Amino acid sequence: MRSRFFGALQLFLDLILVTSSYYLVYVARGIFGFPYEQRSLVTLGRVLPWLLMTFVILYFVYSLGAGSPGSYYESFLGLVLTVVLLMVISYALSFAIRQFGLPRTMVGLAGLVQVIGLSVLNGLLFRVQLRALPSVRVACVAGSEERAVRLAGTMNDVRGFAATPFVWRTVGIETPALPAGTAAVVLDDSLDAGTRRDLLVRSASQGMRVYVVPSAGDLLMQNPADLLAGDQLLLEVRPLGYQPADAFFKRILDIVVSLLALAFFAPLFVVMAVLIPVESGWPVFYRQRRLGAHGVCFSAIKFRTMTRGAEDETGAVLSADGDTRITRVGRFLRKTGLDEVPQFINVLRGEMSVVGPRPERPELAGAIETENPEFTLRMAVKPGITGLAQIRGRYDTAPDRKLDLDISYLRQRSVILSDLYVILNTLRMFFLPTRRK
């Protein structure tokens, strides 16, 4: 669990380190006989506030605070991406605005100092926090032992939590007490509504922190508007979808990002046009029926990753580890997520969005909806190439958990900021092959 004090301290120290890195490179070059021009300091003074503001934004986008969730590798990867994006922005400003033109060697060397310095600093702060802040004892309360154990296992994977499974069974009027020393509770959605409400009120009144595993109904209540009808307070649950202004700006963002992505990945199309036919023949692309907005089907375009006719006998089935139908080139494309790049064409055609719930195959959607009727809620908007479920979940994340993440995205207050957050975090997925198959 993060400490606000350590989070604020780390951000403050990180900003000092980022600032110092540029001046350190400036002084070091002079000491070794390769001084920069004096005007470089003036230019640095102009561009530095913008770089620091960008760093703060990326700090929260990539969860760089001490004790943030995720593995050490994911934290380091977020740090490296932050520094790389700072360098890219510096170079872009240098080309676009002459007054912001920093020497390229200064930007590159400062980036190297930042990666090393921030890695060491953040590692030290994390170890200090672990020693200064004991793990929070959490009771994971569920309606069955299986759900309680699974929830406790999930919470124990999060830094700073020591979770204990606890099955809540009400016998008559008496209700059991939570384990001694419990500082926080996690309430599973397997509890009946009345029990969960009573535990929520009781825990909050005792000053405990309460975490709730939301149901689809809970997520539909996310960010509600208050409405006073006479003296009756109401919470308005907005329809799933985008407001007209959000839809307009989201479409603009989709077009801009898709054009940039297709231009950037143009060499990939050329390479795949050679490698895929050499290994498994034509075609290079594979068209697959997917469910779009409001259940209307469209043909999603992907690089072909399986052998020709892979589903002629099996039909639509999910791939698994060791699937022999996947080619060697296809395995690489799937691990990196590059097989989805042609779907930017679907975005330009208006069939998809860059960010949104992933489109499901009609054959598989029917089986999922049988077990989870709320699954149709995600089809209220255009499907996306990436989404909150892709950056927070994994390939084998259960459909109900992916649905929770998709609905949470749809209930965000700012669609554009949410999209930018997802797009920036999707960059990390190229370096996290364990998240894919």
C-alpha positions in Angstrom: 0.0 0.0 0.0 1.3 3.4 -0.8 1.9 6.2 1.7 0.9 9.7 0.6 3.9 11.0 2.4 6.4 8.8 0.6 4.5 9.4 -2.7 4.8 13.2 -2.3 8.5 12.9 -1.1 9.4 10.8 -4.1 7.7 13.1 -6.6 9.6 16.1 -5.1 13.0 14.3 -5.1 12.4 13.0 -8.6 11.7 16.5 -9.9 14.9 17.7 -8.3 16.8 14.9 -9.9 15.3 15.5 -13.4 16.1 19.2 -13.1 19.6 18.6 -11.8 20.4 16.1 -14.6 20.4 18.8 -17.3 22.6 21.1 -15.3 24.9 18.3 -14.3 25.5 17.4 -18.0 26.1 21.1 -18.8 28.8 21.4 -16.0 30.3 18.0 -16.8 30.8 18.8 -20.5 32.6 22.0 -19.5 34.9 20.1 -17.1 35.9 17.6 -19.7 36.6 20.3 -22.3 33.5 20.1 -24.4 31.5 23.1 -23.1 28.0 24.0 -24.4 27.3 27.6 -25.5 26.1 30.0 -22.8 22.7 30.4 -24.5 22.0 26.7 -23.8 21.3 27.7 -20.2 18.8 30.3 -21.3 17.1 27.8 -23.6 17.0 25.2 -20.7 15.3 27.8 -18.5 12.5 28.2 -21.2 11.9 24.5 -21.8 12.4 23.0 -18.3 9.0 24.0 -16.9 7.3 22.2 -19.8 9.5 19.1 -19.3 8.8 19.0 -15.6 5.0 19.4 -16.2 5.2 16.5 -18.6 7.1 14.4 -16.1 4.5 15.0 -13.4 1.7 13.8 -15.8 3.7 10.7 -16.8 4.5 10.1 -13.1 0.8 9.5 -12.4 0.1 7.8 -15.8 2.8 5.1 -15.2 2.3 4.9 -11.4 5.9 5.7 -10.5 5.2 6.4 -6.8 7.0 4.4 -4.2 5.1 1.3 -3.3 2.9 1.4 -6.4 1.3 -1.8 -7.6 3.0 -4.0 -10.1 6.3 -5.9 -10.4 9.7 -4.2 -10.1 10.2 -4.7 -13.9 6.9 -2.9 -14.6 7.9 0.0 -12.4 11.3 0.2 -14.1 9.7 0.0 -17.5 7.3 2.9 -16.7 10.3 4.9 -15.5 12.2 4.2 -18.8 9.2 5.1 -20.9 8.8 8.3 -19.0 12.4 9.3 -19.7 12.2 8.3 -23.3 9.0 10.3 -23.8 10.7 13.3 -22.2 13.5 13.0 -24.7 11.1 12.7 -27.6 9.3 15.8 -26.5 12.6 17.7 -26.0 13.6 16.8 -29.6 10.2 17.7 -31.0 10.3 21.1 -29.2 13.8 21.6 -30.6 12.6 21.1 -34.2 9.3 23.0 -33.8 10.4 26.0 -31.7 13.8 27.4 -32.1 13.8 29.1 -28.7 13.3 25.6 -27.1 16.2 24.0 -29.1 18.4 22.2 -26.5 21.6 20.5 -27.7 20.8 16.9 -28.6 23.7 15.5 -26.7 22.4 17.3 -23.6 19.0 15.7 -23.9 20.5 12.2 -24.5 23.0 12.4 -21.7 20.5 13.9 -19.3 18.1 11.0 -20.1 20.8 8.5 -19.2 21.5 10.2 -15.9 17.7 10.2 -15.2 17.3 6.5 -15.8 20.2 5.6 -13.6 19.4 8.2 -10.9 15.7 7.7 -10.7 16.1 3.9 -10.6 18.5 4.1 -7.6 16.5 6.8 -5.9 13.1 5.1 -6.3 14.6 1.7 -5.2 16.0 3.2 -2.0 12.7 5.0 -1.3 10.8 1.8 -1.8 13.0 -0.1 0.6 12.7 2.7 3.2 8.9 2.6 2.9 8.8 -1.2 3.4 10.7 -0.8 6.6 8.8 2.2 7.8 5.3 1.0 7.0 4.2 -2.4 8.1 1.9 -4.4 5.9 -1.8 -3.6 6.4 -3.8 -6.5 7.7 -6.8 -7.1 5.5 -9.7 -9.4 5.9 -11.1 -10.6 2.5 -14.7 -11.3 3.2 -16.7 -13.4 0.7 -19.7 -15.7 0.7 -17.8 -18.9 0.0 -14.4 -20.3 0.9 -13.3 -20.5 -2.8 -14.0 -16.8 -3.4 -12.4 -15.7 -0.1 -9.2 -17.7 -0.8 -9.0 -16.4 -4.4 -9.6 -12.8 -3.3 -6.9 -13.1 -0.5 -4.4 -14.4 -3.1 -5.1 -11.5 -5.3 -4.6 -9.0 -2.5 -1.4 -10.6 -1.3 0.1 -10.0 -4.7 -0.3 -6.2 -4.0 2.6 -4.6 -2.1 1.8 -3.6 1.4 -1.1 -6.0 2.1 -1.3 -9.0 4.3 -4.6 -10.6 3.4 -6.6 -13.3 5.3 -9.5 -15.1 3.7 -12.7 -14.9 5.7 -16.1 -16.5 4.9 -19.1 -14.6 6.2 -21.9 -16.8 7.2 -24.8 -15.3 9.2 -26.3 -17.8 11.7 -29.6 -16.5 13.1 -29.2 -13.0 14.6 -25.6 -13.4 15.6 -22.9 -12.3 13.2 -19.3 -13.4 13.5 -16.6 -10.9 14.3 -13.8 -10.0 11.9 -10.3 -11.3 12.8 -8.4 -9.4 15.5 -6.1 -6.7 14.3 -7.9 -6.1 11.0 -7.2 -2.7 9.6 -9.1 -3.0 6.4 -11.7 -5.2 4.8 -12.3 -6.2 1.2 -15.9 -7.1 0.4 -16.5 -9.5 -2.4 -19.4 -9.3 -4.7 -20.4 -12.8 -3.8 -21.9 -11.4 -0.5 -25.6 -10.7 -0.6 -26.5 -7.0 -0.8 -27.8 -6.8 2.7 -24.7 -8.4 4.3 -22.3 -6.3 2.2 -24.2 -3.1 3.2 -24.1 -4.0 6.9 -20.3 -4.8 6.7 -19.6 -1.6 4.8 -21.4 0.6 7.4 -19.9 -1.3 10.4 -16.4 -1.2 9.0 -16.6 2.5 8.1 -18.0 3.4 11.5 -15.0 1.7 13.1 -12.5 3.7 11.0 -11.5 0.9 8.8 -10.6 1.2 5.2 -13.1 -0.6 3.0 -12.4 -2.0 -0.5 -15.3 -3.3 -2.5 -15.2 -5.8 -5.4 -17.8 -4.1 -7.6 -20.6 -5.8 -9.5 -21.8 -4.6 -12.8 -24.6 -2.7 -11.0 -22.0 -1.0 -8.8 -20.0 0.1 -11.7 -23.0 1.6 -13.4 -23.3 3.9 -10.4 -19.7 5.2 -10.9 -19.5 9.0 -11.1 -23.3 9.6 -10.8 -24.9 13.0 -10.9 -26.8 14.3 -7.9 -30.4 15.2 -8.4 -32.7 16.7 -5.7 -36.4 15.9 -6.4 -38.2 17.9 -3.8 -36.5 16.8 -0.6 -35.6 13.4 -2.1 -31.9 12.9 -3.0 -31.5 10.9 -6.2 -28.4 9.6 -8.0 -28.7 9.7 -11.7 -27.2 6.7 -13.6 -26.4 8.0 -17.1 -26.8 5.8 -20.1 -23.7 4.0 -21.3 -22.1 6.0 -24.2 -20.4 9.3 -24.9 -21.8 12.8 -24.8 -21.8 14.5 -28.3 -18.8 16.7 -27.5 -16.9 13.7 -26.1 -17.8 11.6 -29.2 -16.6 14.4 -31.5 -13.2 14.8 -29.9 -12.8 11.1 -29.5 -13.3 10.7 -33.2 -10.7 13.4 -33.9 -8.2 11.6 -31.5 -8.9 8.3 -33.3 -8.1 9.7 -36.7 -5.0 11.4 -35.6 -3.6 8.5 -33.7 -4.5 6.0 -36.5 -2.8 8.1 -39.2 0.3 8.4 -37.0 0.3 4.7 -36.1 -0.1 3.6 -39.7 2.8 5.9 -40.8 5.0 4.6 -38.0 4.2 1.0 -38.7 4.5 1.2 -42.5 7.8 -0.7 -42.5 6.1 -3.5 -40.5 3.5 -4.0 -43.3 6.4 -4.4 -45.8 8.2 -6.9 -43.6 5.1 -8.9 -42.8 4.2 -9.0 -46.5 7.4 -11.0 -47.0 7.7 -13.1 -43.8 4.1 -14.4 -43.5 3.9 -15.7 -47.1 7.4 -17.2 -46.8 6.4 -19.3 -43.7 2.8 -20.1 -44.4 1.8 -18.8 -47.7 -0.9 -16.2 -48.6 -2.8 -14.2 -47.4 -1.0 -11.7 -45.2 -4.1 -10.4 -43.6 -6.9 -12.2 -41.8 -10.4 -10.9 -41.6 -12.5 -12.0 -38.7 -16.2 -11.3 -37.9 -16.4 -9.3 -34.7 -19.3 -7.6 -32.8 -19.2 -3.9 -33.1 -21.3 -1.1 -31.4 -24.9 -2.3 -30.6 -24.1 -5.8 -31.8 -23.5 -4.9 -35.5 -20.9 -7.2 -37.0 -17.9 -6.0 -39.0 -14.7 -7.6 -40.4 -11.7 -6.9 -38.1 -8.4 -6.8 -40.0 -5.3 -8.5 -38.5 -2.0 -9.9 -39.6 -2.5 -13.7 -40.0 -0.9 -15.5 -37.1 -2.2 -19.0 -37.7 -1.9 -21.6 -40.4 -4.3 -21.3 -43.3 -7.7 -23.0 -42.4 -6.8 -23.2 -38.8 -10.4 -23.2 -37.7 -11.9 -25.2 -40.5 -12.3 -28.3 -38.2 -12.4 -26.8 -34.7 -14.5 -23.7 -35.3 -14.1 -20.6 -33.2 -12.0 -21.5 -30.1 -9.6 -19.6 -28.0 -5.9 -20.3 -28.4 -4.0 -21.9 -25.5 -0.3 -22.4 -24.6 1.4 -24.5 -27.1 -1.2 -24.1 -29.8 0.3 -25.7 -32.9 -1.9 -23.7 -35.2 0.1 -20.5 -34.4 3.1 -19.9 -36.8 6.5 -18.7 -35.6 5.9 -15.2 -37.1 2.4 -15.3 -35.6 3.8 -16.1 -32.1 6.0 -13.0 -32.2 3.2 -10.8 -33.5 0.9 -12.0 -30.7 3.5 -11.6 -28.0 4.1 -8.0 -29.0 0.5 -7.2 -29.9 1.6 -6.2 -33.4 -0.9 -8.5 -35.0 -3.6 -5.9 -34.1 -1.9 -3.0 -36.0 -4.0 -3.4 -39.2 -7.1 -2.6 -37.1 -6.1 1.1 -37.3 -7.7 0.8 -40.8 -10.9 -0.3 -39.1 -10.7 2.8 -36.9 -10.3 5.1 -39.9 -13.4 3.4 -41.4 -15.4 4.2 -38.3 -15.9 0.6 -37.3 -13.7 0.7 -34.2 -12.1 3.2 -31.9 -8.5 3.3 -30.7 -9.7 2.9 -27.1 -12.7 0.8 -26.1 -13.8 -2.7 -25.1 -12.2 -5.3 -27.3 -14.6 -6.7 -29.9 -15.6 -10.3 -29.3 -16.4 -13.0 -31.9 -20.1 -13.7 -32.2 -19.6 -17.4 -31.7 -17.8 -16.9 -28.4 -19.9 -14.0 -27.2 -23.0 -16.2 -27.0 -21.4 -18.6 -24.6 -20.1 -15.7 -22.4 -23.5 -14.0 -22.3 -25.1 -17.2 -21.1 -23.0 -17.2 -17.9 -22.8 -13.4 -17.7 -25.8 -11.5 -19.2 -24.2 -8.1 -18.4 -21.6 -8.8 -21.0 -23.8 -7.0 -23.6 -23.3 -3.7 -21.8 -19.8 -3.3 -23.3 -21.4 -3.2 -26.8 -22.9 0.2 -26.1 -20.0 1.9 -27.8 -17.5 1.1 -30.6 -15.0 -1.6 -29.7 -11.3 -0.6 -29.4 -7.9 -1.8 -30.4 -6.9 -1.4 -26.8 -8.7 -0.7 -23.5 -8.5 -0.6 -19.8 -9.0 -4.4 -19.7 -5.9 -4.8 -21.8 -3.6 -2.6 -19.8 -4.9 -3.8 -16.4 -5.8 -7.4 -17.2 -4.1 -10.3 -19.0 -5.0 -12.4 -21.9 -6.5 -15.1 -19.7 -8.3 -12.6 -17.3 -11.8 -13.9 -16.7 -14.5 -12.3 -18.9 -16.4 -11.0 -15.8 -13.3 -9.1 -14.6 -12.6 -7.7 -18.1 -16.3 -6.6 -18.2 -15.8 -4.7 -14.9 -12.8 -2.9 -16.3 -14.6 -2.1 -19.5 -17.6 -0.6 -17.7 -15.3 1.3 -15.4 -13.8 2.9 -18.5 -17.2 3.8 -19.9 -18.1 5.6 -16.6 -15.0 7.8 -16.5 -15.7 11.5 -16.3 -13.2 12.6 -19.0 -13.2 10.4 -22.1 -10.2 12.1 -23.8 -8.0 11.9 -20.7 -9.0 8.3 -20.1 -8.1 7.5 -23.7 -4.7 9.2 -23.5 -4.0 7.3 -20.2 -4.8 4.0 -21.9 -2.8 4.8 -25.0 0.3 5.7 -23.1 0.0 2.6 -20.9 -0.5 0.5 -24.0 3.1 1.3 -25.0 4.2 -0.8 -22.0 2.4 -3.8 -23.4 5.1 -4.2 -26.1 7.6 -5.0 -23.4 5.3 -7.2 -21.2 5.0 -10.4 -23.2 3.7 -12.3 -20.2 0.5 -10.3 -20.6 -0.2 -11.8 -24.0 -0.4 -15.1 -25.7 
